[in-house]
Amino acid sequence: MSTTNRSPVSASGATGVPLDPGAVPASTASGKGGLSQGKKASAAGFVGSALEYYDMYIYASASALVFSQVFFPDAGAMGLLLSLGSYGVAYVARPLGGFLAGHIGDRFGRRNIMIITLMVMGVATFLIGCLPSYASIGIWAPAVLITLRLLQGLSVGGEASSSASLTLEHAPEGRRGLYCSWMINGIWVGYILATLAFIGVAALPEEQMLAWGWRVPFWASAVIVVVGVVIRRTLEDPKAFREQKEQGKVAKAPIGLVFKHQPADVVRVVFAAFLIVISSVVPVWGLTYATHVVGVSSSTMLWAVVFGYATALVTQPLFAALSDRVGRRPVLIGGNLFGAVAVWQFFWAVGNADVPMIYLGFFLTITLGFAATNAVYPAFFSEMFNVRFRVSGMAVGLQLGMILTGFSPTIIQAVSAATGDSWWPAAAFTSLACVISAIAVATARETHKVPLAQLGRQID
């Protein structure tokens, strides 16, 4: 069932926006300052995402390598499962973070919520680095750890939707996918920095790593927070949002409007967001399985992760630019289906401790399959919704869908242990998630050539 406006497209949008996708009208590119605001929005999304996901992935690396001994030492064989579970709890908070970010971003401005999410993530991450171990304060250590992890989830739950919406509304027509993709490249830079940090940590003697070494990457996040806040303070809210505010059309309850006017698109985003499962299973569970079961060294796996992320920095903008030319849906569907097949090669390579093939697996799954979907979804999900509830629509749908992503390493670990520490449940689970995402994308409206003013369902 379609919830979008199917009326014929005229020679210009409702606000006089030319329909030529190569045009760069001021009303869609930015407010005062022309394209500079679009570039600033891309830069702000890049730096903010780098921080958010640096923080998320140092936690993921620590949960795979360290936390079972630091915070769950009395759990025995269950320690690793509990540690990975603590990684997943952030995804429970993400829908609430998306709800709050959507309300603030759609009612009070995209810029404001982007500054808030950055600060919350930075403070929570720094405090994790200061947290005493289980040996020092007992059960309070994992309890506070999980509380801070929930704060991280609240923050990242609003980051992608607010950043994507602001960048989309500042970007020139015909280049929205490319501009939004820099937020995603920031995510990979965050992952690379986090992985490099833990390569250094893993090289320490075990006693030093467990005592203080793992804390250093958490403390280092403070530097990125300062840079991110400075950049985001220079941003303006997009003209599309300011026009709604000047006309008194800003929604008092945007979440209510999105479920009234575009509920089907929220559901589409929920299932399309399953595409992100591959980014959790391959580097997080894959790292855990390789190091704890197969016996591949942690440094070897971490360098393979860096390889996959670094090469994706090149392919993601290319896939995003391709989506601006041929459409969002072909790139998203193709990337999902390619990734659904490639994960079998990756986990076969991990199971056989074949290091060259592990590198190939990261290239196929992350650099090609996932990069194609990852680069395009921020623009595509944002383009589904009306400006009055764009942040809310994307945030709620995306974060509900990503609950599966957060707990996928825990689910797979439990199934794998029950089947004799095998790798095939990880491949099967990830393939199914990719196929479901491809089906959801196929049911959506193509939006790459739709003018900004005509995106989403048109309402009074």
C-alpha positions as CSV (number, residue, x, y, z in Angstrom):
1,M,0.0,0.0,0.0
2,S,1.5,3.3,-1.0
3,T,1.3,6.3,1.3
4,T,3.2,8.7,-1.1
5,N,1.7,11.4,-3.3
6,R,1.1,9.9,-6.7
7,S,0.1,13.1,-8.4
8,P,1.8,13.9,-11.7
9,V,5.1,15.8,-11.5
10,S,4.9,19.2,-13.0
11,A,7.7,21.4,-14.3
12,S,8.5,22.6,-10.8
13,G,7.8,21.7,-7.3
14,A,5.4,23.3,-4.9
15,T,8.0,25.9,-4.0
16,G,9.3,26.5,-7.5
17,V,12.1,23.9,-7.4
18,P,13.2,22.9,-10.9
19,L,12.9,19.2,-11.6
20,D,16.2,19.0,-13.4
21,P,18.2,16.6,-11.2
22,G,21.4,18.4,-12.1
23,A,20.2,21.8,-11.0
24,V,21.3,23.3,-7.7
25,P,18.5,25.6,-6.5
26,A,19.1,27.6,-3.4
27,S,15.8,26.4,-1.9
28,T,17.0,22.8,-1.8
29,A,20.8,23.3,-1.4
30,S,20.8,25.4,1.7
31,G,19.7,28.6,3.2
32,K,22.1,31.5,3.5
33,G,25.6,30.5,2.4
34,G,24.5,28.4,-0.6
35,L,26.3,25.1,-1.1
36,S,28.6,25.8,1.8
37,Q,25.9,24.7,4.2
38,G,25.5,21.5,2.3
39,K,29.3,20.8,2.6
40,K,29.2,21.8,6.2
41,A,26.3,19.4,6.8
42,S,28.3,16.6,5.2
43,A,31.4,17.4,7.2
44,A,29.3,17.6,10.4
45,G,27.7,14.2,9.6
46,F,31.1,12.8,8.8
47,V,32.8,13.9,12.1
48,G,29.8,13.1,14.3
49,S,29.4,9.7,12.8
50,A,33.1,9.0,13.3
51,L,32.7,9.8,17.0
52,E,29.4,7.9,17.4
53,Y,30.7,4.7,15.8
54,Y,34.3,5.0,17.1
55,D,32.6,4.8,20.5
56,M,30.2,2.0,19.5
57,Y,33.0,-0.1,18.0
58,I,35.5,0.3,20.8
59,Y,32.7,-1.1,22.9
60,A,32.2,-3.9,20.4
61,S,35.9,-4.7,20.4
62,A,36.1,-4.6,24.2
63,S,33.1,-6.8,24.6
64,A,34.6,-9.4,22.3
65,L,38.2,-9.3,23.7
66,V,38.1,-7.9,27.3
67,F,34.8,-7.3,29.1
68,S,34.1,-10.9,29.8
69,Q,37.1,-10.9,32.1
70,V,36.8,-7.4,33.5
71,F,33.1,-7.2,34.2
72,F,31.8,-10.8,34.1
73,P,34.7,-12.8,35.6
74,D,32.4,-15.1,37.7
75,A,30.2,-16.1,34.8
76,G,32.7,-18.7,33.5
77,A,31.7,-20.0,30.0
78,M,28.7,-17.6,30.0
79,G,31.0,-14.6,30.4
80,L,31.5,-14.1,26.7
81,L,27.7,-14.4,26.0
82,L,27.0,-11.8,28.7
83,S,29.7,-9.6,27.4
84,L,28.2,-9.7,23.8
85,G,24.8,-9.2,25.4
86,S,25.9,-6.0,27.0
87,Y,26.9,-4.9,23.5
88,G,23.4,-5.5,22.3
89,V,21.5,-3.6,25.1
90,A,22.3,-0.3,23.4
91,Y,20.1,-1.4,20.5
92,V,17.1,-1.6,23.0
93,A,17.6,2.0,23.8
94,R,18.0,3.1,20.2
95,P,14.2,3.2,19.4
96,L,13.7,5.5,22.4
97,G,16.7,7.6,21.2
98,G,15.1,7.7,17.8
99,F,11.8,8.8,19.2
100,L,13.3,11.6,21.3
101,A,15.6,12.7,18.4
102,G,12.7,12.8,16.0
103,H,10.6,14.9,18.3
104,I,13.3,17.4,19.0
105,G,14.7,17.4,15.4
106,D,11.3,17.8,13.7
107,R,10.0,20.3,16.2
108,F,13.0,22.4,17.4
109,G,15.5,21.9,14.6
110,R,18.0,19.4,13.1
111,R,21.1,21.2,14.3
112,N,20.1,21.1,18.0
113,I,19.6,17.4,18.2
114,M,22.9,16.8,16.4
115,I,24.7,18.6,19.1
116,I,22.8,16.8,21.9
117,T,23.5,13.3,20.5
118,L,27.2,14.1,20.2
119,M,27.5,15.3,23.8
120,V,25.6,12.3,25.3
121,M,27.7,9.8,23.4
122,G,31.0,11.5,24.3
123,V,30.2,11.7,28.0
124,A,28.9,8.1,28.3
125,T,32.0,6.7,26.5
126,F,34.5,8.6,28.6
127,L,32.8,7.4,31.8
128,I,33.0,3.8,30.6
129,G,36.7,4.2,30.4
130,C,36.7,5.4,34.1
131,L,34.5,2.5,35.3
132,P,36.0,0.3,38.1
133,S,36.1,-3.4,37.4
134,Y,34.0,-6.2,38.9
135,A,36.9,-7.0,41.2
136,S,36.7,-3.5,42.7
137,I,33.0,-2.8,43.1
138,G,31.3,-6.1,42.4
139,I,27.9,-6.2,40.7
140,W,27.8,-2.5,40.4
141,A,30.5,-2.6,37.7
142,P,28.4,-4.4,35.1
143,A,25.2,-2.6,36.2
144,V,26.8,0.8,35.6
145,L,28.4,-0.5,32.4
146,I,25.0,-1.4,31.0
147,T,23.5,1.9,32.1
148,L,26.2,3.8,30.2
149,R,25.8,1.5,27.2
150,L,22.1,2.4,27.2
151,L,23.0,6.1,27.1
152,Q,25.2,5.3,24.1
153,G,22.2,3.7,22.5
154,L,20.0,6.7,23.1
155,S,22.6,8.9,21.4
156,V,23.3,6.8,18.4
157,G,19.6,6.2,18.0
158,G,19.1,9.8,16.9
159,E,22.4,10.4,15.2
160,A,21.8,8.9,11.8
161,S,18.3,10.2,11.2
162,S,19.0,13.8,12.3
163,S,22.3,13.9,10.3
164,A,20.8,12.4,7.2
165,S,17.8,14.7,7.3
166,L,19.9,17.8,7.7
167,T,22.3,16.8,5.0
168,L,19.5,15.8,2.6
169,E,17.7,19.1,3.0
170,H,20.9,21.1,2.4
171,A,22.2,19.0,-0.5
172,P,21.8,20.0,-4.2
173,E,19.2,18.1,-6.2
174,G,20.7,15.2,-8.0
175,R,23.5,14.7,-5.5
176,R,21.6,13.9,-2.3
177,G,22.8,10.4,-2.1
178,L,26.5,11.4,-2.5
179,Y,26.2,14.2,0.2
180,C,24.5,11.8,2.7
181,S,27.1,9.1,2.1
182,W,29.8,11.1,3.8
183,M,28.0,10.5,7.1
184,I,28.4,6.8,6.4
185,N,32.1,7.3,5.5
186,G,32.5,8.9,8.9
187,I,31.1,5.7,10.5
188,W,33.9,3.7,8.8
189,V,36.5,6.1,9.9
190,G,35.2,5.7,13.4
191,Y,35.4,1.9,13.0
192,I,39.0,2.1,11.6
193,L,40.1,4.4,14.5
194,A,38.5,2.1,17.0
195,T,40.1,-1.0,15.5
196,L,43.5,0.6,15.3
197,A,43.2,1.6,18.9
198,F,42.4,-2.0,19.9
199,I,45.3,-3.3,17.8
200,G,47.5,-1.3,20.1
201,V,45.6,-2.6,23.2
202,A,45.8,-6.2,22.1
203,A,49.6,-5.9,21.7
204,L,50.0,-5.1,25.4
205,P,50.8,-7.8,27.9
206,E,47.4,-9.3,29.1
207,E,47.8,-8.0,32.6
208,Q,48.3,-4.4,31.4
209,M,45.5,-4.7,28.8
210,L,43.0,-5.8,31.5
211,A,44.2,-3.4,34.1
212,W,44.3,-0.1,32.1
213,G,45.0,-0.6,28.4
214,W,41.4,-1.1,27.3
215,R,40.4,2.2,28.9
216,V,42.6,4.4,26.8
217,P,40.5,4.2,23.6
218,F,37.4,5.2,25.6
219,W,39.2,8.3,27.0
220,A,40.5,9.3,23.6
221,S,37.0,9.9,22.3
222,A,37.0,13.2,24.1
223,V,39.1,14.7,21.3
224,I,36.6,13.8,18.6
225,V,33.7,15.3,20.7
226,V,35.4,18.7,20.8
227,V,36.0,18.7,17.1
228,G,32.4,17.6,16.3
229,V,30.7,20.2,18.6
230,V,32.8,23.0,17.0
231,I,31.7,22.0,13.5
232,R,28.0,21.4,14.4
233,R,27.7,24.8,16.1
234,T,28.4,26.5,12.7
235,L,25.5,24.8,11.0
236,E,22.1,26.4,10.1
237,D,18.8,24.5,10.0
238,P,17.9,23.8,6.4
239,K,15.6,26.2,4.5
240,A,13.0,23.4,4.1
241,F,12.7,23.2,7.9
242,R,12.8,27.0,8.4
243,E,10.0,27.5,5.9
244,Q,7.8,25.1,7.9
245,K,8.6,27.0,11.1
246,E,7.9,30.4,9.6
247,Q,4.6,29.2,8.2
248,G,3.6,27.7,11.6
249,K,3.5,24.2,10.2
250,V,6.0,22.6,12.5
251,A,4.4,19.5,14.1
252,K,3.8,19.5,17.8
253,A,3.7,15.7,17.8
254,P,5.7,14.5,14.7
255,I,5.6,10.9,15.7
256,G,1.8,11.0,15.7
257,L,1.8,12.5,12.2
258,V,4.2,10.0,10.8
259,F,2.0,7.1,12.0
260,K,-1.1,8.8,10.8
261,H,0.2,9.6,7.3
262,Q,3.0,7.2,6.5
263,P,2.8,4.1,8.6
264,A,3.6,1.8,5.7
265,D,6.9,3.6,5.1
266,V,7.9,3.2,8.7
267,V,7.3,-0.5,8.4
268,R,9.3,-0.6,5.2
269,V,12.2,1.1,6.9
270,V,12.0,-1.4,9.8
271,F,12.6,-4.4,7.5
272,A,14.9,-2.6,5.1
273,A,17.1,-1.8,8.1
274,F,17.9,-5.5,8.4
275,L,20.7,-4.7,5.8
276,I,22.8,-3.5,8.7
277,V,22.9,-7.0,10.3
278,I,25.9,-7.8,8.1
279,S,27.9,-5.0,9.7
280,S,27.4,-6.5,13.2
281,V,27.8,-10.2,12.4
282,V,30.8,-10.1,10.2
283,P,33.2,-7.9,12.2
284,V,31.8,-8.5,15.7
285,W,30.7,-12.1,15.8
286,G,33.3,-13.0,13.2
287,L,36.0,-11.5,15.4
288,T,34.8,-13.4,18.4
289,Y,34.5,-16.7,16.6
290,A,37.9,-16.4,14.9
291,T,39.8,-15.6,18.1
292,H,37.9,-17.7,20.7
293,V,37.0,-20.8,18.7
294,V,39.2,-21.1,15.6
295,G,42.4,-19.7,17.1
296,V,43.1,-16.9,14.6
297,S,45.1,-14.2,16.3
298,S,43.2,-11.0,17.3
299,S,45.7,-8.8,15.5
300,T,45.2,-10.7,12.3
301,M,41.5,-10.3,12.5
302,L,41.6,-6.7,13.5
303,W,43.9,-5.8,10.5
304,A,41.4,-7.6,8.2
305,V,38.7,-5.5,9.7
306,V,40.7,-2.3,9.0
307,F,41.3,-3.5,5.4
308,G,37.5,-4.0,4.8
309,Y,36.6,-0.6,6.3
310,A,39.4,1.3,4.6
311,T,38.6,0.0,1.1
312,A,34.9,0.7,1.8
313,L,35.8,4.4,2.2
314,V,36.5,4.3,-1.6
315,T,33.5,2.2,-2.7
316,Q,30.8,3.9,-0.6
317,P,30.8,7.3,-2.3
318,L,30.9,5.5,-5.7
319,F,27.8,3.5,-4.8
320,A,26.1,6.6,-3.5
321,A,26.9,8.6,-6.7
322,L,25.6,5.6,-8.7
323,S,22.3,5.7,-6.8
324,D,22.0,9.4,-7.8
325,R,22.2,8.3,-11.4
326,V,20.3,5.0,-11.6
327,G,18.2,5.0,-8.5
328,R,18.3,4.0,-4.9
329,R,16.5,0.7,-5.2
330,P,18.8,-1.0,-7.8
331,V,21.9,-0.3,-5.7
332,L,20.3,-1.3,-2.4
333,I,18.7,-4.6,-3.7
334,G,21.9,-5.5,-5.6
335,G,24.1,-4.9,-2.5
336,N,21.8,-6.9,-0.3
337,L,21.7,-9.9,-2.6
338,F,25.4,-9.8,-3.2
339,G,26.1,-9.7,0.6
340,A,23.7,-12.6,1.2
341,V,25.9,-14.8,-0.9
342,A,29.3,-13.3,0.1
343,V,28.9,-14.0,3.9
344,W,29.1,-17.8,3.2
345,Q,32.5,-17.4,1.7
346,F,33.7,-15.2,4.6
347,F,32.6,-17.5,7.4
348,W,33.9,-20.6,5.5
349,A,37.3,-18.8,5.4
350,V,37.1,-18.0,9.1
351,G,36.2,-21.5,10.0
352,N,39.2,-22.8,8.1
353,A,41.6,-20.1,9.4
354,D,42.5,-19.2,5.8
355,V,43.9,-15.7,6.3
356,P,44.1,-14.6,2.6
357,M,40.5,-15.8,2.1
358,I,39.4,-14.0,5.2
359,Y,40.7,-10.8,3.6
360,L,38.8,-11.6,0.4
361,G,35.7,-12.2,2.5
362,F,35.9,-8.8,4.1
363,F,36.3,-7.3,0.7
364,L,33.3,-9.1,-0.7
365,T,31.0,-8.6,2.3
366,I,32.0,-5.2,3.6
367,T,33.8,-3.3,0.7
368,L,31.3,-4.4,-1.9
369,G,28.0,-5.9,-0.6
370,F,27.5,-3.9,2.6
371,A,29.1,-0.7,1.2
372,A,26.5,-0.6,-1.6
373,T,23.6,-0.7,0.9
374,N,25.3,1.3,3.7
375,A,26.1,4.3,1.4
376,V,22.6,4.6,0.1
377,Y,20.2,3.9,2.9
378,P,20.5,7.3,4.7
379,A,19.3,9.3,1.7
380,F,16.7,6.6,0.7
381,F,15.1,6.4,4.2
382,S,15.1,10.1,4.6
383,E,13.5,10.6,1.2
384,M,10.6,8.5,2.1
385,F,9.1,11.0,4.5
386,N,7.6,14.5,4.5
387,V,9.7,17.3,5.9
388,R,7.4,17.7,8.9
389,F,8.2,14.3,10.3
390,R,11.3,13.3,8.4
391,V,13.6,12.7,11.4
392,S,10.9,10.9,13.3
393,G,10.0,8.6,10.4
394,M,13.5,7.5,9.6
395,A,14.6,7.3,13.3
396,V,11.8,5.1,14.6
397,G,11.8,2.8,11.6
398,L,15.6,2.5,11.5
399,Q,16.1,1.9,15.2
400,L,13.3,-0.7,15.5
401,G,14.9,-2.6,12.6
402,M,18.3,-2.3,14.2
403,I,17.3,-4.1,17.4
404,L,17.9,-7.3,15.4
405,T,21.3,-6.0,14.5
406,G,22.3,-5.3,18.1
407,F,21.4,-8.8,19.3
408,S,22.5,-10.7,16.3
409,P,26.0,-11.6,17.7
410,T,24.3,-12.8,20.9
411,I,21.7,-14.9,19.0
412,I,24.3,-16.4,16.7
413,Q,26.6,-17.2,19.6
414,A,23.9,-19.1,21.4
415,V,22.9,-21.0,18.3
416,S,26.5,-21.7,17.3
417,A,27.3,-23.1,20.7
418,A,24.3,-25.4,20.6
419,T,25.4,-26.7,17.2
420,G,29.0,-27.5,18.2
421,D,30.6,-24.1,17.6
422,S,29.8,-24.1,13.9
423,W,29.9,-21.0,11.7
424,W,26.9,-21.8,9.4
425,P,24.2,-20.2,11.7
426,A,26.0,-16.9,11.3
427,A,26.0,-17.1,7.5
428,A,22.4,-18.3,7.3
429,F,21.1,-15.6,9.7
430,T,22.9,-12.8,7.9
431,S,21.8,-14.1,4.4
432,L,18.1,-14.1,5.6
433,A,18.4,-10.6,7.0
434,C,19.8,-9.3,3.6
435,V,17.1,-11.0,1.6
436,I,14.3,-9.5,3.8
437,S,15.9,-6.1,3.4
438,A,16.0,-6.4,-0.4
439,I,12.3,-7.4,-0.4
440,A,11.4,-4.4,1.7
441,V,13.3,-2.0,-0.5
442,A,11.7,-3.5,-3.6
443,T,8.2,-2.4,-2.3
444,A,9.2,1.2,-1.8
445,R,8.9,4.2,-4.1
446,E,12.0,5.2,-6.1
447,T,13.0,8.7,-4.9
448,H,16.3,9.7,-6.4
449,K,14.8,12.1,-8.9
450,V,11.9,13.4,-6.8
451,P,12.4,17.1,-5.8
452,L,12.9,17.8,-2.2
453,A,9.5,19.6,-1.8
454,Q,7.7,16.6,-3.1
455,L,9.3,13.9,-1.0
456,G,7.0,11.9,1.3
457,R,3.2,12.1,1.4
458,Q,2.0,15.6,0.7
459,I,-0.1,16.9,3.6
460,D,-1.6,20.3,4.6
